[in-house]
Amino acid sequence: MEKTREVLPGFLMALGIAVIARWLEGLLPVHLIGASVIALFLGMGITHFRGPTERVQKGLKFTSKKVLKFAIILLGASLSIGTVWQVGKLSLLVMVFTMLTCFGGGYFIGRALGLNWKLSNLISAGTGICGGSAIAAIAPVIDAEDRDIAYAMSATFLFDMAMILLFPVMGRALGLSDMAYGLWAGTAVNDTSSVVAAGYAYSESAGDFAAMVKLTRTLTILPTVIVFALVEARLKRKASPSGADGDIRTHIRFGDIFPWFIVGFLALAVGNSLGWIPAWLSAGAKGLSKFLMVTALAAIGLNTRFSDMKSAGIRPMIHGFLISALMVIVAITVEWWMGLV
């Protein structure tokens, strides 16, 4: 009970911002900006003028860490592994190349720009998988700083806005079919809301296919998180006194590779794929998951100052721009090679 009283003020503060963010999102005539991004910047704006008091700090930390992980678990209830086969081999092939470009190119670009590996990979994950959801899923696994999370969210958001405006124009200039355009938007645009906006701006059929491709792309969160959990575990082992002795065969626990919230995520995804979760419950879990993510991002925003992001300089934005541009080029090139363009 005492612990609940300690975290409640901060949680309620973040919850209030999440409600306002969802309300503002609903006022937009066109769904261009997601509530998660709105909540993040609302929190940062409040902190810029008046930082959170000590009374709410514990609650904000609890919300940005624990509540975020619980939201990721619930997200699994809305995903179906069988969706991969519904979309077909075409989208999977394009996604393989874009993912290799995103993380392979992101690694070298991040090193060239002198970024820390956590920030670099958060930007790459946000660009290559599904924007804020991927960043939110990977961040707790690698113990990313709130500042890095906010910067990665900002970078993916800015380029998403550009893609929403440019993609329909470029698609028509290239004379793409609805399927080819939907595949392109679904694999190259970052955030789910931005994919939907860019897809339906072209045509209803293109929007439907883009959304399906995007859902398939979202499933890559799981293997990506597992890989980063493994990397983080190895780095922690090497940093420990025993790891300093050069023993690279140190045993890694199951919990290091499969964090509890990812195990829960996988369990619900499998259960949903097997039809064990009713449609109404799956829809409700997805809605609650999205709202809790908005709440967690509001808490992250309240823990982040614009001055902290400014100190990182322009390099993360350059990283985001280069990765986004590469994703767009590689996706359309693979489609051309496959004869879809």
VOPAGU-2260 file (C-alpha; in pm, 1 decimal, decimal comma):
REM VOPAGU-2260
SITE   aa  ch    i         X         Y         Z
SITE  MET   A    0       0,0       0,0       0,0
SITE  GLU   A    1     283,8     236,8      84,7
SITE  LYS   A    2     450,2     170,1    -250,5
SITE  THR   A    3     120,3     234,6    -430,3
SITE  ARG   A    4      89,6     574,9    -262,0
SITE  GLU   A    5     444,2     656,9    -370,6
SITE  VAL   A    6     390,7     582,5    -739,9
SITE  LEU   A    7      29,3     699,4    -773,0
SITE  PRO   A    8      92,2    1078,1    -808,0
SITE  GLY   A    9     340,5    1033,9   -1092,3
SITE  PHE   A   10     128,3     770,5   -1264,6
SITE  LEU   A   11    -183,2     990,3   -1247,0
SITE  MET   A   12      11,1    1286,0   -1384,4
SITE  ALA   A   13     126,9    1081,1   -1684,8
SITE  LEU   A   14    -223,6     936,0   -1722,0
SITE  GLY   A   15    -372,6    1285,5   -1736,4
SITE  ILE   A   16    -132,3    1387,4   -2011,5
SITE  ALA   A   17    -217,8    1066,4   -2201,8
SITE  VAL   A   18    -589,4    1151,6   -2187,7
SITE  ILE   A   19    -519,5    1501,8   -2319,7
SITE  ALA   A   20    -295,7    1360,5   -2594,2
SITE  ARG   A   21    -566,7    1118,3   -2708,2
SITE  TRP   A   22    -818,3    1402,9   -2705,4
SITE  LEU   A   23    -590,2    1624,3   -2915,5
SITE  GLU   A   24    -528,8    1335,2   -3155,8
SITE  GLY   A   25    -904,6    1303,1   -3203,4
SITE  LEU   A   26    -935,7    1672,5   -3289,2
SITE  LEU   A   27    -699,1    1641,8   -3584,7
SITE  PRO   A   28    -890,1    1640,3   -3916,3
SITE  VAL   A   29    -636,8    1393,2   -4058,6
SITE  HIS   A   30    -458,5    1132,2   -3847,5
SITE  LEU   A   31    -101,4    1247,6   -3906,9
SITE  ILE   A   32      36,6    1259,9   -3552,1
SITE  GLY   A   33     -13,5     976,2   -3305,3
SITE  ALA   A   34    -110,1    1032,4   -2943,0
SITE  SER   A   35     223,1     880,9   -2831,8
SITE  VAL   A   36     421,5    1159,0   -2998,0
SITE  ILE   A   37     180,0    1423,9   -2869,0
SITE  ALA   A   38     212,4    1288,9   -2512,7
SITE  LEU   A   39     591,5    1279,8   -2538,3
SITE  PHE   A   40     615,6    1643,5   -2642,8
SITE  LEU   A   41     348,9    1757,0   -2396,5
SITE  GLY   A   42     551,9    1600,8   -2115,7
SITE  MET   A   43     873,4    1758,2   -2240,3
SITE  GLY   A   44     698,7    2095,3   -2274,5
SITE  ILE   A   45     574,5    2082,1   -1914,8
SITE  THR   A   46     920,6    1984,2   -1788,9
SITE  HIS   A   47    1078,3    2268,0   -1986,8
SITE  PHE   A   48     878,8    2526,9   -1791,7
SITE  ARG   A   49     849,6    2343,6   -1462,2
SITE  GLY   A   50    1024,8    2017,7   -1390,3
SITE  PRO   A   51     844,1    1736,9   -1202,8
SITE  THR   A   52     864,6    1752,5    -823,5
SITE  GLU   A   53    1023,0    1485,5    -609,0
SITE  ARG   A   54     673,0    1371,3    -510,7
SITE  VAL   A   55     599,0    1243,7    -861,8
SITE  GLN   A   56     945,2    1114,8    -957,9
SITE  LYS   A   57     891,8     756,9    -837,2
SITE  GLY   A   58     560,6     732,4   -1016,2
SITE  LEU   A   59     708,3     863,9   -1339,9
SITE  LYS   A   60     989,9     611,0   -1323,8
SITE  PHE   A   61     741,8     331,8   -1251,1
SITE  THR   A   62     524,8     438,5   -1545,6
SITE  SER   A   63     810,2     475,8   -1794,2
SITE  LYS   A   64     951,5     132,3   -1705,1
SITE  LYS   A   65     695,2    -106,2   -1553,6
SITE  VAL   A   66     379,8      23,6   -1720,6
SITE  LEU   A   67     559,4      34,4   -2054,3
SITE  LYS   A   68     657,2    -332,8   -2022,6
SITE  PHE   A   69     301,6    -430,1   -1932,0
SITE  ALA   A   70     176,1    -243,5   -2240,1
SITE  ILE   A   71     414,1    -445,9   -2457,3
SITE  ILE   A   72     276,2    -770,6   -2311,1
SITE  LEU   A   73     -79,3    -668,3   -2397,9
SITE  LEU   A   74      27,1    -580,8   -2752,5
SITE  GLY   A   75      93,0    -950,5   -2815,1
SITE  ALA   A   76    -279,5   -1027,3   -2777,4
SITE  SER   A   77    -354,1    -834,3   -3098,0
SITE  LEU   A   78     -87,6    -995,1   -3316,0
SITE  SER   A   79    -120,7   -1312,0   -3518,6
SITE  ILE   A   80     182,5   -1499,6   -3643,0
SITE  GLY   A   81     -32,3   -1632,7   -3928,2
SITE  THR   A   82     -58,1   -1280,6   -4070,6
SITE  VAL   A   83     289,4   -1326,4   -4215,2
SITE  TRP   A   84     155,1   -1591,2   -4452,2
SITE  GLN   A   85    -152,8   -1387,3   -4541,7
SITE  VAL   A   86      62,2   -1105,5   -4670,8
SITE  GLY   A   87     280,2   -1345,9   -4869,7
SITE  LYS   A   88     640,1   -1389,4   -4966,5
SITE  LEU   A   89     660,2   -1058,8   -5152,2
SITE  SER   A   90     649,7    -842,6   -4841,1
SITE  LEU   A   91     877,8   -1076,2   -4646,8
SITE  LEU   A   92    1150,1   -1049,1   -4910,4
SITE  VAL   A   93    1133,4    -671,0   -4915,4
SITE  MET   A   94    1139,3    -662,0   -4534,8
SITE  VAL   A   95    1450,2    -879,4   -4520,1
SITE  PHE   A   96    1641,0    -630,2   -4734,5
SITE  THR   A   97    1508,3    -323,7   -4550,8
SITE  MET   A   98    1588,0    -473,4   -4210,2
SITE  LEU   A   99    1942,1    -558,9   -4320,5
SITE  THR   A  100    1979,3    -205,6   -4453,6
SITE  CYS   A  101    1836,4     -52,1   -4140,2
SITE  PHE   A  102    2050,1    -228,9   -3881,2
SITE  GLY   A  103    2355,0    -296,2   -4098,4
SITE  GLY   A  104    2368,6      53,0   -4244,1
SITE  GLY   A  105    2264,2     201,9   -3911,6
SITE  TYR   A  106    2559,6      38,4   -3737,6
SITE  PHE   A  107    2816,0     193,1   -3970,6
SITE  ILE   A  108    2639,7     530,6   -3988,2
SITE  GLY   A  109    2614,2     543,5   -3609,4
SITE  ARG   A  110    2984,4     467,3   -3572,4
SITE  ALA   A  111    3078,6     724,4   -3835,2
SITE  LEU   A  112    2873,1     988,1   -3652,7
SITE  GLY   A  113    3013,5     889,3   -3313,4
SITE  LEU   A  114    2675,1     799,9   -3158,6
SITE  ASN   A  115    2645,3     560,2   -2867,1
SITE  TRP   A  116    2521,7     220,4   -2981,1
SITE  LYS   A  117    2197,0     238,5   -2783,7
SITE  LEU   A  118    2077,2     563,7   -2940,8
SITE  SER   A  119    2192,4     450,2   -3285,2
SITE  ASN   A  120    2001,2     123,0   -3264,4
SITE  LEU   A  121    1689,4     283,5   -3119,0
SITE  ILE   A  122    1675,0     512,7   -3422,8
SITE  SER   A  123    1738,5     217,0   -3653,8
SITE  ALA   A  124    1467,5      10,2   -3482,4
SITE  GLY   A  125    1216,2     294,0   -3498,4
SITE  THR   A  126    1290,9     341,7   -3867,1
SITE  GLY   A  127    1313,0     -24,8   -3963,9
SITE  ILE   A  128    1029,1    -182,4   -3764,4
SITE  CYS   A  129     742,1      28,8   -3639,0
SITE  GLY   A  130     839,8     364,1   -3497,9
SITE  GLY   A  131     750,3     422,5   -3134,3
SITE  SER   A  132     637,9      65,1   -3060,2
SITE  ALA   A  133     977,6     -78,8   -3159,2
SITE  ILE   A  134    1162,5     190,7   -2966,5
SITE  ALA   A  135     940,4     125,3   -2664,6
SITE  ALA   A  136     999,8    -251,1   -2685,1
SITE  ILE   A  137    1377,5    -236,8   -2726,1
SITE  ALA   A  138    1452,5      50,9   -2485,5
SITE  PRO   A  139    1396,4    -140,6   -2156,9
SITE  VAL   A  140    1593,5    -440,9   -2285,9
SITE  ILE   A  141    1908,8    -234,5   -2345,0
SITE  ASP   A  142    1850,6      -0,8   -2046,4
SITE  ALA   A  143    1831,1     303,5   -2272,1
SITE  GLU   A  144    1826,6     650,9   -2119,5
SITE  ASP   A  145    1500,7     846,3   -2137,2
SITE  ARG   A  146    1685,8    1113,1   -2335,8
SITE  ASP   A  147    1784,5     856,8   -2600,4
SITE  ILE   A  148    1426,6     728,2   -2619,6
SITE  ALA   A  149    1291,2    1080,1   -2667,1
SITE  TYR   A  150    1552,6    1162,6   -2931,1
SITE  ALA   A  151    1483,9     840,7   -3124,0
SITE  MET   A  152    1108,9     909,6   -3110,8
SITE  SER   A  153    1165,1    1264,6   -3232,8
SITE  ALA   A  154    1385,4    1155,4   -3522,5
SITE  THR   A  155    1141,0     892,2   -3649,1
SITE  PHE   A  156     847,2    1131,5   -3605,4
SITE  LEU   A  157    1003,8    1411,3   -3811,6
SITE  PHE   A  158    1081,7    1186,8   -4105,2
SITE  ASP   A  159     742,4    1018,4   -4080,8
SITE  MET   A  160     579,5    1356,9   -4136,3
SITE  ALA   A  161     788,3    1409,9   -4448,6
SITE  MET   A  162     704,5    1062,7   -4580,2
SITE  ILE   A  163     329,2    1112,5   -4535,0
SITE  LEU   A  164     346,6    1415,6   -4764,2
SITE  LEU   A  165     598,3    1281,7   -5017,1
SITE  PHE   A  166     498,7     916,3   -5059,4
SITE  PRO   A  167     167,5     967,2   -5244,9
SITE  VAL   A  168     336,7    1216,8   -5477,2
SITE  MET   A  169     630,4     982,1   -5547,0
SITE  GLY   A  170     400,3     681,0   -5587,8
SITE  ARG   A  171     194,2     854,4   -5854,6
SITE  ALA   A  172     506,5     984,4   -6027,7
SITE  LEU   A  173     636,5     626,3   -6046,9
SITE  GLY   A  174     298,7     496,3   -6162,6
SITE  LEU   A  175     281,8     232,6   -5887,4
SITE  SER   A  176     -10,4      -6,3   -5859,8
SITE  ASP   A  177    -208,7     -12,7   -5536,8
SITE  MET   A  178     -31,7    -330,6   -5424,4
SITE  ALA   A  179     316,7    -204,9   -5516,3
SITE  TYR   A  180     254,8     126,1   -5340,6
SITE  GLY   A  181     105,3     -43,4   -5033,0
SITE  LEU   A  182     405,7    -274,1   -5011,4
SITE  TRP   A  183     643,0      22,8   -5047,5
SITE  ALA   A  184     466,7     233,2   -4783,5
SITE  GLY   A  185     422,3     -62,3   -4549,3
SITE  THR   A  186     794,6    -145,5   -4552,4
SITE  ALA   A  187     952,8     201,5   -4574,5
SITE  VAL   A  188     733,6     432,1   -4361,9
SITE  ASN   A  189     803,6     408,8   -3989,9
SITE  ASP   A  190     508,5     447,3   -3752,2
SITE  THR   A  191     180,9     256,3   -3795,1
SITE  SER   A  192     -34,2     569,8   -3800,3
SITE  SER   A  193     194,5     721,2   -4063,8
SITE  VAL   A  194     174,3     403,5   -4277,1
SITE  VAL   A  195    -204,9     420,1   -4261,2
SITE  ALA   A  196    -205,4     791,6   -4346,7
SITE  ALA   A  197      34,5     750,6   -4640,0
SITE  GLY   A  198    -141,6     435,3   -4764,1
SITE  TYR   A  199    -496,8     566,4   -4769,7
SITE  ALA   A  200    -380,6     896,4   -4915,8
SITE  TYR   A  201    -303,1     692,1   -5229,9
SITE  SER   A  202    -610,9     467,8   -5242,2
SITE  GLU   A  203    -825,3     250,3   -5018,6
SITE  SER   A  204    -674,7     -70,7   -5160,3
SITE  ALA   A  205    -323,4      62,0   -5113,7
SITE  GLY   A  206    -406,9     157,4   -4755,3
SITE  ASP   A  207    -546,7    -188,1   -4677,2
SITE  PHE   A  208    -238,7    -364,4   -4814,1
SITE  ALA   A  209       0,4    -119,5   -4646,9
SITE  ALA   A  210    -166,7    -181,6   -4309,7
SITE  MET   A  211    -135,5    -559,4   -4353,8
SITE  VAL   A  212     232,6    -530,1   -4448,3
SITE  LYS   A  213     288,7    -305,7   -4148,2
SITE  LEU   A  214     131,6    -560,7   -3912,3
SITE  THR   A  215     361,7    -829,1   -4050,0
SITE  ARG   A  216     656,3    -594,9   -4004,6
SITE  THR   A  217     553,2    -541,0   -3642,7
SITE  LEU   A  218     609,0    -912,7   -3574,3
SITE  THR   A  219     983,1    -858,9   -3625,1
SITE  ILE   A  220     984,7    -680,2   -3288,3
SITE  LEU   A  221    1016,6   -1016,9   -3113,7
SITE  PRO   A  222    1334,1   -1155,5   -3280,4
SITE  THR   A  223    1487,1    -806,6   -3276,3
SITE  VAL   A  224    1428,7    -768,4   -2901,7
SITE  ILE   A  225    1572,0   -1116,0   -2838,1
SITE  VAL   A  226    1888,7   -1027,1   -3031,7
SITE  PHE   A  227    1933,3    -702,0   -2838,8
SITE  ALA   A  228    1864,7    -877,7   -2508,2
SITE  LEU   A  229    2141,9   -1121,9   -2592,7
SITE  VAL   A  230    2381,6    -841,5   -2690,4
SITE  GLU   A  231    2305,3    -644,7   -2373,4
SITE  ALA   A  232    2351,2    -955,1   -2156,5
SITE  ARG   A  233    2690,7   -1027,4   -2312,5
SITE  LEU   A  234    2802,9    -667,4   -2268,2
SITE  LYS   A  235    2701,8    -674,2   -1902,2
SITE  ARG   A  236    2891,4   -1000,0   -1851,5
SITE  LYS   A  237    3202,8    -855,3   -2011,4
SITE  ALA   A  238    3173,7    -544,0   -1795,6
SITE  SER   A  239    3152,7    -752,9   -1476,8
SITE  PRO   A  240    3469,1    -854,9   -1287,5
SITE  SER   A  241    3445,2   -1212,0   -1417,3
SITE  GLY   A  242    3394,7   -1086,8   -1771,6
SITE  ALA   A  243    3704,6    -871,2   -1745,5
SITE  ASP   A  244    3913,6   -1187,3   -1720,8
SITE  GLY   A  245    3829,6   -1267,0   -2081,2
SITE  ASP   A  246    3588,0   -1554,2   -2020,6
SITE  ILE   A  247    3344,8   -1516,0   -2308,0
SITE  ARG   A  248    3179,3   -1850,7   -2232,1
SITE  THR   A  249    2997,1   -1710,4   -1931,9
SITE  HIS   A  250    2654,7   -1861,4   -1883,5
SITE  ILE   A  251    2369,4   -1630,8   -1980,4
SITE  ARG   A  252    2044,7   -1686,4   -1795,5
SITE  PHE   A  253    1712,5   -1742,5   -1968,0
SITE  GLY   A  254    1586,6   -1419,3   -1815,9
SITE  ASP   A  255    1870,4   -1223,0   -1974,8
SITE  ILE   A  256    1776,4   -1334,5   -2325,3
SITE  PHE   A  257    1399,5   -1355,0   -2276,2
SITE  PRO   A  258    1289,8   -1070,0   -2044,9
SITE  TRP   A  259     967,8   -1150,0   -1861,6
SITE  PHE   A  260     764,2    -898,8   -2056,9
SITE  ILE   A  261     878,9   -1042,8   -2390,5
SITE  VAL   A  262     787,3   -1393,6   -2270,7
SITE  GLY   A  263     442,1   -1258,0   -2189,9
SITE  PHE   A  264     425,2   -1083,0   -2527,1
SITE  LEU   A  265     512,2   -1408,4   -2707,4
SITE  ALA   A  266     265,7   -1613,2   -2502,0
SITE  LEU   A  267     -24,3   -1382,7   -2589,7
SITE  ALA   A  268      78,6   -1365,6   -2957,4
SITE  VAL   A  269      82,1   -1745,8   -2980,0
SITE  GLY   A  270    -247,0   -1769,1   -2792,1
SITE  ASN   A  271    -406,9   -1519,2   -3029,3
SITE  SER   A  272    -269,1   -1705,2   -3331,0
SITE  LEU   A  273    -424,4   -2028,9   -3204,8
SITE  GLY   A  274    -760,7   -1861,1   -3151,5
SITE  TRP   A  275    -754,6   -1888,7   -2774,1
SITE  ILE   A  276    -818,7   -1516,9   -2725,5
SITE  PRO   A  277   -1168,6   -1392,5   -2824,6
SITE  ALA   A  278   -1179,7   -1113,5   -3081,0
SITE  TRP   A  279   -1338,2    -869,2   -2837,0
SITE  LEU   A  280   -1069,0    -937,7   -2577,4
SITE  SER   A  281    -791,9    -904,3   -2836,2
SITE  ALA   A  282    -930,3    -568,7   -2950,1
SITE  GLY   A  283    -963,8    -450,8   -2591,5
SITE  ALA   A  284    -606,7    -557,5   -2506,7
SITE  LYS   A  285    -475,0    -373,1   -2811,1
SITE  GLY   A  286    -662,1     -56,1   -2715,9
SITE  LEU   A  287    -540,6     -71,6   -2356,6
SITE  SER   A  288    -185,3    -145,8   -2473,3
SITE  LYS   A  289    -180,1     158,9   -2700,2
SITE  PHE   A  290    -318,2     383,8   -2425,6
SITE  LEU   A  291     -66,6     258,0   -2167,7
SITE  MET   A  292     212,4     319,7   -2420,0
SITE  VAL   A  293      88,7     676,8   -2455,0
SITE  THR   A  294      92,0     705,9   -2075,6
SITE  ALA   A  295     446,3     566,8   -2053,7
SITE  LEU   A  296     569,3     806,1   -2322,0
SITE  ALA   A  297     411,1    1094,3   -2132,7
SITE  ALA   A  298     619,0     987,6   -1829,8
SITE  ILE   A  299     931,2     966,4   -2047,1
SITE  GLY   A  300     860,2    1316,8   -2174,6
SITE  LEU   A  301     824,7    1446,2   -1818,6
SITE  ASN   A  302    1166,8    1296,5   -1742,8
SITE  THR   A  303    1331,8    1454,5   -2046,6
SITE  ARG   A  304    1451,3    1809,7   -2096,0
SITE  PHE   A  305    1493,2    1982,8   -2432,0
SITE  SER   A  306    1835,3    2095,7   -2312,3
SITE  ASP   A  307    1942,0    1730,7   -2274,4
SITE  MET   A  308    1839,9    1656,8   -2632,4
SITE  LYS   A  309    2006,3    1972,6   -2758,3
SITE  SER   A  310    2334,4    1860,5   -2603,2
SITE  ALA   A  311    2327,5    1552,9   -2829,7
SITE  GLY   A  312    2359,7    1781,3   -3131,1
SITE  ILE   A  313    2244,4    1728,9   -3487,4
SITE  ARG   A  314    2410,6    1391,5   -3538,7
SITE  PRO   A  315    2114,9    1171,9   -3432,7
SITE  MET   A  316    1891,8    1359,0   -3677,4
SITE  ILE   A  317    2145,1    1302,1   -3955,7
SITE  HIS   A  318    2145,4     933,2   -3861,7
SITE  GLY   A  319    1765,0     921,4   -3883,5
SITE  PHE   A  320    1759,9    1100,8   -4217,8
SITE  LEU   A  321    2018,9     871,9   -4377,6
SITE  ILE   A  322    1851,6     552,5   -4254,6
SITE  SER   A  323    1507,2     672,3   -4365,2
SITE  ALA   A  324    1639,4     762,2   -4709,9
SITE  LEU   A  325    1812,8     424,7   -4744,7
SITE  MET   A  326    1494,8     240,7   -4642,3
SITE  VAL   A  327    1291,3     421,3   -4909,0
SITE  ILE   A  328    1548,7     354,7   -5180,9
SITE  VAL   A  329    1611,2     -10,8   -5093,1
SITE  ALA   A  330    1239,3     -94,8   -5065,0
SITE  ILE   A  331    1152,6      45,3   -5408,3
SITE  THR   A  332    1467,4    -106,7   -5561,1
SITE  VAL   A  333    1375,0    -456,3   -5438,6
SITE  GLU   A  334    1023,1    -411,8   -5575,2
SITE  TRP   A  335    1170,0    -307,6   -5911,5
SITE  TRP   A  336    1397,8    -614,0   -5908,1
SITE  MET   A  337    1094,3    -832,7   -5838,0
SITE  GLY   A  338     911,7    -679,3   -6133,1
SITE  LEU   A  339     643,3    -502,7   -5929,6
SITE  VAL   A  340     736,9    -152,1   -6048,4
